[in-house]
Amino acid sequence: MTMRNLDSLIRKLNRLGGDKAPLVRGIKKATIKVQGDAKQLAAVGETGQLRNSIKEETKETTTGAQGRVYTNAEHAPYVEFGTGQRGEASPSPPKSPDDLYYRQDWVGMEAQPYMYPAAKQNEKIVPKIVGDEIRKELRSLRGRR
C-alpha cells in the first residue's frame, strides 16, 4: 500500500524542524491496525498457529518509513490463496504473485483470505492514521514558534 500526498506534509514538518518520528509512529499504528484485522480474519485451526504467526514491523528508511504485516508460517500462502482445483477456482483474493501451483489432480481447499482483505479494508484508514500523527506534530511544532 502506497500513500499519496504525504510529501507535502513531510516537507512542512522538515521546514518546521521536525523529524521522521511522527511518520514512523503513524506507520506503526497503521501496521498494528492491519495486523489486528488480519488476525481476526485468519482461519483458526486447533492451535491458532497461523493467527499467532501474523507479525508487524516498522522501520525508518532514507526517504521516510516503511511498515509491513507478514507471516512466516509455511502454510500461510496456501490458506490465503487456496490449493488444488478449489483454490484455483476461488474468486478472491487475487491469485498469488508467486505463481502458486494449483495441482489439478487434487480437489484441495478454497482460499480463506485474511491478509489481502485486511489490507484492502484499511486502504483509506492507513493514510488517515499516518496523516493524523504528522498533523499532530505540525501543530506541536507551530506552537513552539
Secondary structure, DSSP 4 states (H G I P E B T S, - for coil): ---SSHHHHHHHHHHTT--SHHHHHHHHHHHHHHHHHHHHHS---SS-HHHHHEEEEEEE-SSSEEEEEEE--TTHHHHHH--HHHHHH---SPPPTT-----TTS--------HHHHHHHTTTHHHHHHHHHHHHHHHHHHHT-
